[in-house]
């Protein structure tokens, strides 16, 4: 990929960020050399205080208000509350696509509601 602008990390060798254009697409790269793994983080600043909002890990997991998304797509209420929704694919047990409400602080499933019409509790019971 062709990077037009490259910013090197602190050691000037193992990490970099790149921005470029290729095939009509804008490309943003969090790059690493050799065994360095590099993700991409998006931050916003309210009243001058930067806060991480979105992270794409080096393995491709995406987290909104999650600094360490454990599934392919994770949405948390905030960076300080570990309750969230996780979506992804697990290759164990012959393959499984999942959407789950989960609390990473307690390693417990929580109530999942779908459009306030269907709910699934942590024991798998469905309410309509």
DADA-V439400 format. One record per backbone hydrogen bond with DSSP energy under -1.0 kcal/mol. NH is the residue of the N-H (numbers start at 1). CO is the residue of the C=O. E is the energy in kcal/mol with one decimal. If there is no record, write none. Layout:
nh->(NH	NH)
co->(CO	CO)
e->(E	E)
//
This chain:
nh->(4	5	7	9	12	16	17	18	19	20	22	25	27	29	31	33	36	40	42	44	46	49	51	53	54	55	56	57	60	62	63	64	65	73	74	75	76	77	84	85	86	87	88	90	95	96	98	100	102	103	104	107	108	110	112	114	117	118	119	120	121	124	127)
co->(19	19	17	15	9	31	7	29	5	27	25	22	20	18	16	14	33	56	54	51	49	46	44	42	42	63	40	61	57	72	55	74	53	87	62	85	64	83	102	75	100	73	98	96	92	90	88	86	84	108	82	103	103	101	120	118	114	114	127	112	125	121	119)
e->(-2.5	-2.3	-2.9	-2.6	-1.4	-2.2	-2.5	-2.4	-2.3	-2.4	-2.4	-1.8	-3.1	-2.9	-2.8	-2.1	-1.8	-2.7	-3.0	-2.2	-1.7	-1.7	-3.0	-3.0	-1.6	-2.4	-3.0	-2.7	-1.7	-2.3	-2.9	-2.8	-2.8	-2.0	-2.4	-2.6	-2.4	-1.6	-2.1	-2.5	-2.9	-2.7	-2.0	-3.0	-1.3	-2.1	-2.4	-2.7	-2.6	-2.8	-1.5	-1.2	-1.5	-2.1	-2.6	-3.5	-2.1	-1.7	-2.6	-2.7	-2.3	-2.2	-3.1)
//
